[in-house]
Amino acid sequence: MNMKILITGGNGQLAFDCNEVLKKKYEVLSHSHKEMDILDFGQTERIINIFKPDTILNCAAYTKVDACETEKDLAWKVNVIGPKNLAEISEKLGCKIIHISTDYVFSGKKPTPEYYVEDDSPDPLTYYGNTKLEGELAIQKATNSYAIIRTAWLYGIRSNNFLKTILKLCSKNPPKGVKVVNDQFGSITWTFKLALQIKKIIETDGQGTYHATSEGYSTWFEAAEYFLKKFAIPYKVIPCSTKEYPTQARRPANSILENKRLKQEGINLMNHWENDLEQFFSKFRERLIRDATEANR
């Protein structure tokens, strides 16, 4: 029998790559917020009951970290109530839920290069991180058939992300210096490779909480410079401290996640971040340049 997978948050960069990867082998239904509002329990339950998925992959989230500090009601609904609804529906239907979470459930106060593993105690700095942690807890309370995947620093060819923004800023003529934070550490992670990892977790019926990011780590500045060097454009990125680049929500200084459980179970597919950036550049170079140029017109 062919596995059926329902993906929420269908307009996002991770959901896009998950759909591309999973539909090659399985029957996939990917819904955007407009097509299925996970805050509407009745509508969501009807759609899920009609499709009857074996797995619900929840990529829907409110991820505007700074906006979460002021739009708390919306952040709570999308990041806590939505996953709770999906978990309760999946439990009733007898299917599994896979939920995407974040490095922001941790404070980031460990000294670099120490890393966070799955059984470290969460201690979020931000309201966004708090809602994502509460979303995890709501799922764990509602069902025993779940996998929570914490990831970080995502980029892909779909939608906006850090790398695309940096390329756009540096493609302006003449380029002005772009300040990039150089004292926050993490593992910049390609959504396509994460989608392959999620597929592996589905196929091995992984249960519980996993970390899934690229191997190795860098600062935002180091990742930006490595990426920009691939392009034949003049650019100038200037390393700065978090204090020099104030934001409404505090960012964790150390977002390095170790894929401990994936390695213990022999299913870790994640590559070093530099290798993935090389592949991403090789595959999408022309499109990235075109998109950046069009954005600056």
GITA-V535242 format. One record per pair of residues at least 12 apart in sequence whose C-alpha atoms are under 6 Angstrom apart, sorted by the first residue. I is the first residue (numbers start at 1). GAP is how many residues later the second one is. D is the distance in Angstrom with one decimal. If there is no record, write none. Layout:
I | GAP | D
I | GAP | D
//
This chain:
3 | 23 | 5.5
4 | 23 | 4.8
4 | 24 | 5.9
4 | 49 | 4.7
4 | 50 | 5.3
5 | 23 | 4.9
5 | 48 | 5.2
5 | 50 | 4.9
5 | 51 | 5.8
6 | 22 | 5.8
6 | 23 | 4.8
6 | 24 | 5.8
6 | 47 | 6.0
6 | 50 | 4.9
7 | 23 | 4.5
7 | 50 | 4.8
7 | 51 | 6.0
8 | 23 | 5.3
8 | 50 | 5.0
8 | 51 | 5.4
8 | 52 | 5.4
9 | 23 | 4.9
9 | 50 | 5.0
9 | 51 | 3.9
10 | 20 | 5.3
10 | 21 | 4.8
10 | 22 | 4.2
11 | 21 | 5.5
13 | 143 | 5.9
13 | 145 | 4.7
13 | 146 | 5.6
14 | 177 | 5.2
15 | 44 | 5.9
17 | 175 | 5.3
18 | 177 | 4.7
38 | 44 | 5.0
39 | 43 | 5.1
54 | 41 | 4.9
55 | 40 | 5.6
55 | 41 | 4.7
55 | 42 | 5.7
56 | 41 | 4.7
57 | 40 | 6.0
57 | 41 | 4.8
58 | 41 | 4.9
59 | 41 | 5.8
61 | 17 | 5.9
61 | 18 | 5.5
62 | 13 | 5.7
62 | 16 | 6.0
65 | 63 | 5.6
66 | 182 | 5.3
66 | 183 | 5.1
68 | 60 | 5.6
69 | 58 | 5.8
76 | 55 | 5.7
79 | 52 | 5.6
79 | 53 | 5.7
79 | 56 | 5.7
80 | 51 | 6.0
80 | 54 | 5.9
80 | 55 | 4.1
83 | 52 | 6.0
84 | 54 | 5.3
84 | 55 | 5.6
87 | 52 | 5.4
87 | 55 | 5.8
88 | 54 | 5.5
91 | 52 | 5.6
96 | 49 | 5.1
96 | 50 | 5.5
97 | 49 | 4.8
98 | 48 | 5.6
98 | 49 | 4.7
98 | 50 | 5.8
99 | 49 | 4.8
100 | 48 | 6.0
100 | 49 | 5.0
101 | 48 | 5.6
101 | 49 | 4.4
102 | 48 | 4.5
102 | 49 | 5.0
102 | 50 | 5.8
103 | 49 | 5.6
103 | 152 | 5.8
104 | 20 | 6.0
104 | 25 | 4.6
105 | 17 | 5.3
105 | 19 | 4.6
105 | 24 | 4.8
105 | 28 | 5.6
106 | 16 | 4.8
106 | 17 | 4.8
106 | 18 | 4.8
107 | 16 | 5.1
107 | 17 | 5.0
107 | 18 | 5.3
107 | 145 | 5.7
108 | 144 | 4.3
108 | 145 | 5.1
108 | 146 | 4.2
108 | 147 | 5.7
115 | 141 | 5.0
115 | 142 | 5.4
115 | 143 | 5.9
116 | 141 | 4.8
116 | 142 | 5.9
117 | 141 | 5.4
146 | 61 | 5.7
147 | 60 | 4.8
147 | 61 | 4.7
147 | 62 | 5.7
148 | 61 | 4.6
149 | 60 | 6.0
149 | 61 | 4.8
149 | 62 | 5.7
150 | 61 | 4.8
151 | 61 | 5.2
151 | 62 | 5.4
153 | 35 | 4.7
153 | 36 | 5.8
154 | 35 | 4.9
154 | 36 | 5.9
155 | 35 | 5.2
155 | 36 | 5.9
156 | 34 | 5.7
156 | 35 | 5.3
168 | 124 | 4.6
170 | 65 | 5.3
177 | 59 | 4.8
177 | 60 | 5.5
178 | 59 | 4.7
178 | 60 | 5.8
179 | 58 | 5.8
179 | 59 | 4.6
179 | 60 | 5.9
180 | 41 | 5.1
180 | 58 | 6.0
180 | 59 | 5.2
180 | 60 | 5.8
181 | 39 | 5.8
181 | 40 | 5.7
181 | 58 | 5.8
181 | 59 | 4.9
181 | 60 | 5.4
181 | 61 | 5.9
182 | 37 | 5.3
182 | 38 | 6.0
182 | 39 | 5.1
182 | 57 | 5.4
182 | 58 | 5.6
182 | 59 | 5.8
183 | 58 | 5.8
184 | 35 | 5.4
184 | 69 | 4.4
184 | 70 | 5.9
185 | 33 | 5.5
185 | 34 | 4.5
185 | 69 | 4.9
185 | 70 | 5.7
186 | 31 | 5.1
186 | 32 | 5.7
186 | 69 | 4.6
186 | 70 | 4.5
187 | 27 | 5.5
187 | 30 | 4.5
189 | 24 | 5.6
189 | 25 | 5.1
197 | 72 | 5.9
211 | 48 | 4.9
212 | 47 | 5.5
214 | 56 | 5.3
214 | 57 | 5.5
214 | 58 | 5.5
214 | 59 | 5.1
215 | 56 | 5.5
215 | 57 | 4.3
215 | 58 | 5.9
216 | 56 | 5.6
//
